[in-house]
């Protein structure tokens, strides 16, 4: 039981690696945010805990490819923070990514459900 | 100094070593500092080892930046055509071609004994091929795999010897050598004789000598043996600087992790004797 739990965790983090940049892009599309806040938001959304060491390189890539813009500012309380907001290029990328993901995930769903249906039939006969 | 301060300082150092530009590096460090304050996590839990995190950051921004700022390649500096070399009836090299332009880096790879060093020595004019031609436009700096230093001389006396060939004053030679050594994190003003230096430090001396007279073509035969990891990164930074100042660089290497950053790979291992860019 423990072993399968560990494998599930690995699988989940692999999934997350493939979609984290798009999730981050979606999270800053509604308004600007900063690193630690995004870490908390990803966890609150149920995607599990992510490390700063995972998130910030993703933000850097989004920044260097022009999908997000950044701004160093004093927060309402506490130290200066780097705030991220989506750019027009980021919005276009996000729109396309949503379509691509919907198509990809429905293909994966179809395969998994077909396999699952065959297993169910085997059990009932 | 707190654990955080030490880790953040290491991070800044590792980022600079990997060629992440100063402004970006400062921002990455400041953002990590803010994150550690906000989350209260220890740096190893949030980011892992400073060197590993710097490598990931550098991959995210550094490689793109390196490619973006580099000037276009210049004229042809080295052309080896149809190089054949036999030892005891065995073909060590059978028809090897390589062309390198100013502002390019070529990597020569392959298993031990496949003729990498022989090929480089032929390019340097130290040995003759049985067939084929080597054309070089400009001066050559050659860094051997080992040897090349003079046991009973100090590092600075080596610089004076090399500088003498260019009619530099002793002081100018010493100063240029010390400056080049500093980029490899080495203080070359040591009074130690070269035979008392560690293997890695002797290789730094070889490398500094190869670049000292500012040659147009640098031929480097696995020059980083005995280097620690930090110096190894400094070495590649030096290679990029040579390249960006218009030198043609050929590096014999068995380290494959830098190959995405070089312009040409010459693979000399066995049947797979071909070149791609």
Interface residues (C-beta under 8 A of the other chain):
Chain A: X34 X35 X36 X39 X51 X52 X53 X56 X57 X58 X60 X61 X64 X72 X78 X79 X80 X81 X82
Chain B: X27 X28 X30 X31 X32 X34 X35 X36 X37 X38 X39 X41 X45 X46 X47 X48 X53 X56 X57 X59 X60 X61 X64 X65
